[in-house]
Amino acid sequence: MKLYPIPVSRLQILESGQFITNLITDYIKSGLKPVTDAEYNKQYEALTTLSTPYNDALNQIKAQKETEELMNLDTLRDQSLSTIRRAVSVFEFSRDPAEVSAYKEVVIILRKYGDIERANYPAETLGIDKVVAEIRGAKDDPMAVLQLKNHVDLLEQDNTAFKAKFADRSSDVISTVSYDVKTMRKEIFEVYTTLADYVALMAKIKNDPYFLDTLKVFNYSREYFADILARREGINKKNRANS
């Protein structure tokens, strides 16, 4: 049995942390004991020691990325709300009584939530829900009169997307610690490679259950992430061919 081939250098930064975490988790679940072999135990302890700060660094990157995504989603819903305001303003000087009445009714709603974009995220989310509900439920259906349905629907969709991301965001607080992620990745994968090669060599030389089972554990994550890389490369090749 050999190590399953995988170019670990092609793992994306967050994938690299999960790759190491999966190995450690799988090894613990296997019931195998690192102290069975002194050299293995030494390298395994080094790997687990490096894993904690490395995951802290990656969680910081994840939190920063999620913050950026939230800001982008918030901008989209702000723009959708602004579009509704502009669409309504077109009817300010309409000579159609129905349009004038509808304009006044929607303006009252919009003015009620005039500064909603400046509120904190939860307050803005609730405010937009109310804007959508009140415009849709307004007397004499001004949304139809002013042809606002598509704009209101889009605002609701943008708000729903924001709510989903906000609920799923990382609970990790971005720390003030500065990490050299590039160096940390290099160090942890040097230890990992040494450990993996050692396991493969011992499995070949000793051919005993401990190292054979340990090699299987290593290959679980290697095969799983190799498949991810292969699928991504296939997609990239397809996109390049179609460009």
HELIX and SHEET records of a PDB file:
HELIX    1   1 VAL A    8  ARG A   10  5                                   3    
HELIX    2   2 ILE A   13  SER A   30  1                                  18    
HELIX    3   3 PRO A   34  THR A   36  5                                   3    
HELIX    4   4 ALA A   38  SER A   89  1                                  52    
HELIX    5   5 PRO A   97  LYS A  112  1                                  16    
HELIX    6   6 ILE A  116  ARG A  118  5                                   3    
HELIX    7   7 TYR A  121  GLY A  137  1                                  17    
HELIX    8   8 PRO A  142  VAL A  145  1                                   4    
HELIX    9   9 LYS A  149  ALA A  167  1                                  19    
HELIX   10  10 VAL A  181  LYS A  206  1                                  26    
HELIX   11  11 PRO A  209  ASN A  242  1                                  34    
END                                                                             
